Amino acid sequence: MIHEIRTYNLKLGQLNEYWERFGEKLPARQELSKLGAHWYTEVGPLNQMVAVWPYESLEQRAEIRRAAEAGPNPIWPPDTSDLIVSMVSEIFLPAPFMEPLGERDIGPIYEMRIYTYPPEGMPQVLEAWGAAIPERLKFSSLAGCWYSEYGGTNNFIHIWAYKSFEERARVRAETREKGVWPPKGSVRPITQESKLLLPAPFSPMQ
């Protein structure tokens, strides 16, 4: 299983138009493969969209994209190029302890944290996180967790769901106070980045 995480930076004031065009074409696209999640930034780099598409393999991704874009009236992509400033596509593997993406009502606040680790550090990170995750999940839901295998190696993304900004602050303080989090024995990241997201209307994860 692989997940493609696509990050779009939109022109100012184009959020609703982007949603309308994306949502209009999405039903036909989902007949080929399902959208995993779709968020937009509330805090951090503004006017940014984050879409997650699961595939069985790189080969399946290529086959589905060819099918979606075939013919004189392709079902995908949506006609949003005039709304987008830039786009980055990255391929990640789901962490062993990550639940499959799907319809889940666990938000509406999502924190996306992006870490870069030292070379060769990922096995230790996954082991330490795997041991700590069961206790951490008692406090809030893990929406997704991935590590990079293709390009940008040693990158690690985890997205946590909260009912409110206040819950996020409380959970982070409580898990640190009780020694639940961060995971013990994990390699320290070299860089860290965080952004707060809200779900798009058509996202299966709300």
C-alpha positions, 0 to 999 in steps of 0.5 A, a space after each residue: 500500500 502507498 499513499 500519494 499526498 498532494 499539496 496545492 497552493 491556491 491563489 488568494 480567495 479561490 477556496 470555494 471555487 476550488 471545492 466546487 470544481 473538485 467536488 463536481 468531478 470527484 464522484 466519477 473519479 472515485 469509481 476508479 479509486 477512493 479519496 482518502 482525505 482532503 483538508 485545507 489549512 487554517 493555521 500555517 501556510 494559508 490557501 493550501 489544500 492537502 489531498 491523500 489518495 491511497 493505492 495498492 502500488 505505484 503501478 496501480 496509481 499509474 494505471 488509474 491515472 491513465 484511465 482517469 485522463 483518457 479520452 476526449 472528455 477525461 473524468 479527471 483532473 478537475 479544471 482547477 489549474 487556473 486556481 493553483 499557484 503550485 502543487 507538490 506530489 509525494 509518495 509515502 508508506 503508511 506506518 505499521 500502526 496506522 489505521 486505514 483511511 476511510 469515513 471517520 468523524 474524528 475532527 474537525 481540527 487536524 494537526 499535520 506535523 512533518 518531521 525530518 529525521 537523520 539518515 537510517 533513523 526511520 526503523 528506530 522511529 517506527 519501533 518507538 512510535 509503535 510502542 507508544 501509540 496505543 497509550 497515546 490513542 486514549 487521548 485523541 485519534 491518529 488520522 494518519 501517519 506515513 514515512 517516505 520511501 520515494 524521494 525526500 527520504 527520512 520524512 515523516 508525517 503524522 496527523 492528529 484529530 481533535 474536537 477543538 483547539 482547546 482539546 488539542 492544547 489540553 491533550 498535548 499538555 496532559 500527555 507530556 505531563 503523564 509521560 505518554 508523549 513524545 515516544 521514548 527511545 525515538 530518534 530526535 527529528 532534525 526539523 519539525 513543521 506543523 499546520 492546523 487543517 480543517 476538512 473539505 466538505 467532500 472529505 471522507 474524514 471529517 
